[in-house]
Amino acid sequence: MTNKLLKSMIGVLALALASGNAMAVFIQGDIGFGGAFTPAGGNLSDPLGTATTINFASTVFVTSATGDFSGETAATLTDFTFSPLPPAGVDPLWTAGTFSFALNSIGIDFQGTNFLALSGAGIVSASGFDDTTGTFSFSANSVGGGSFNFSAGTGASGKGVIVAEPSTLALTGMALVLLGFAGVRSKG
């Protein structure tokens, strides 16, 4: 009986090791946008210094793109309220090709009469990639229809990370339980 159990455990362990691993592919690079915007939600005498919302013009262009973002030339940005950020965030805050960015958190780095700086974090998604944590910054000067720069980058190295598949973990766990059971049984 013990010999049969040992053969079964070896078979389960071999199956677990042969089932392989999955490769996580994270988005790598940075992308920058430019275009016109209008601050909203503040008072008219100091629209940028009291703004709570940013409205984008319909024409937004990619000013720079590196890594996986290379080759992107057009983008769409969603108007958004930053003070306070809606509880659900803004999804998507921007799209460029198959890439999109869901804004989850935001902070006001500086807000004054002639300058607004925001930074935040969220998730960058694209077909063929795993969702990747990303950061963004928004800076704008002048009032009403001025220019802005927005950049988004990813914190991942872009290298694939080996992730054990759930079936591999389950089979390995079962093999370890069987080995433990066989050890207890052989002592008894």
C-alpha positions, -999 to +999 in steps of 0.1 A: +000+000+000+028+024+009+045+018-024+013+026-043+009+058-024+045+069-030+040+063-068+008+084-067+026+112-049+055+112-074+030+112-103+011+142-088+044+161-082+056+154-117+023+166-131+026+198-110+061+205-122+052+198-158+022+221-159+045+252-163+042+288-154+026+319-169+044+350-180+031+384-169+039+411-194+037+446-180+035+479-200+068+498-201+074+534-211+062+569-208+037+590-228+032+628-228+002+648-241-004+684-250-032+706-261-057+732-248-077+730-216-101+752-196-102+752-158-137+750-144-154+749-110-136+779-095-144+816-093-141+838-124-116+862-108-090+834-103-101+805-126-068+784-124-062+791-087-096+780-076-104+753-103-118+719-093-122+705-128-102+704-160-120+704-194-099+694-224-102+706-260-112+680-285-077+681-301-051+665-279-018+653-293+010+630-281+041+650-274+064+621-265+062+583-263+087+558-252+088+520-247+055+502-255+038+536-261+062+543-291+043+551-323+012+565-306+004+599-321-032+607-310-050+606-277-084+614-261-085+628-226-116+628-204-127+660-186-123+654-149-129+668-114-098+666-093-111+683-061-125+660-049-118+631-072-150+610-076-149+579-054-148+556-085-119+576-100-119+584-137-119+554-161-105+561-186-088+594-180-070+590-213-068+566-242-041+564-269-044+536-294-052+504-274-038+519-242-060+534-215-054+549-181-078+546-152-071+573-126-075+559-090-059+587-068-049+623-072-031+650-053-027+687-058+010+694-058+005+732-063-024+754-072-020+792-078-032+820-100-010+811-129+000+775-123-016+741-114+003+709-108-014+676-101+000+640-097-017+607-092-017+570-098-038+544-115-038+515-139-026+514-175-042+488-196-038+476-232-046+444-252-018+419-251-004+433-217-012+428-181-027+457-162+002+478-150+004+504-122+011+538-136+017+573-124+008+606-140+015+643-136-004+672-150+009+708-151-007+738-166+000+775-168-020+805-179-058+807-178-084+795-201-073+777-232-036+776-222-014+747-229-007+717-206+016+689-203+005+655-191+028+625-187+021+590-177+046+564-169+048+529-156+067+517-127+073+482-140+106+472-156+087+458-186+104+425-181+082+394-179+076+381-144+071+344-139+038+338-121+028+303-110-006+293-125-032+283-099-033+247-111+004+244-105+000+257-070-029+234-063-011+203-076+021+211-057+001+217-025-017+183-030+016+166-035+030+181-003-001+170+017+002+135+003+040+134+012+031+145+048+004+119+050+028+092+038+054+103+064+029+101+093+016+067+081+051+052+078+060+062+113+027+048+127 
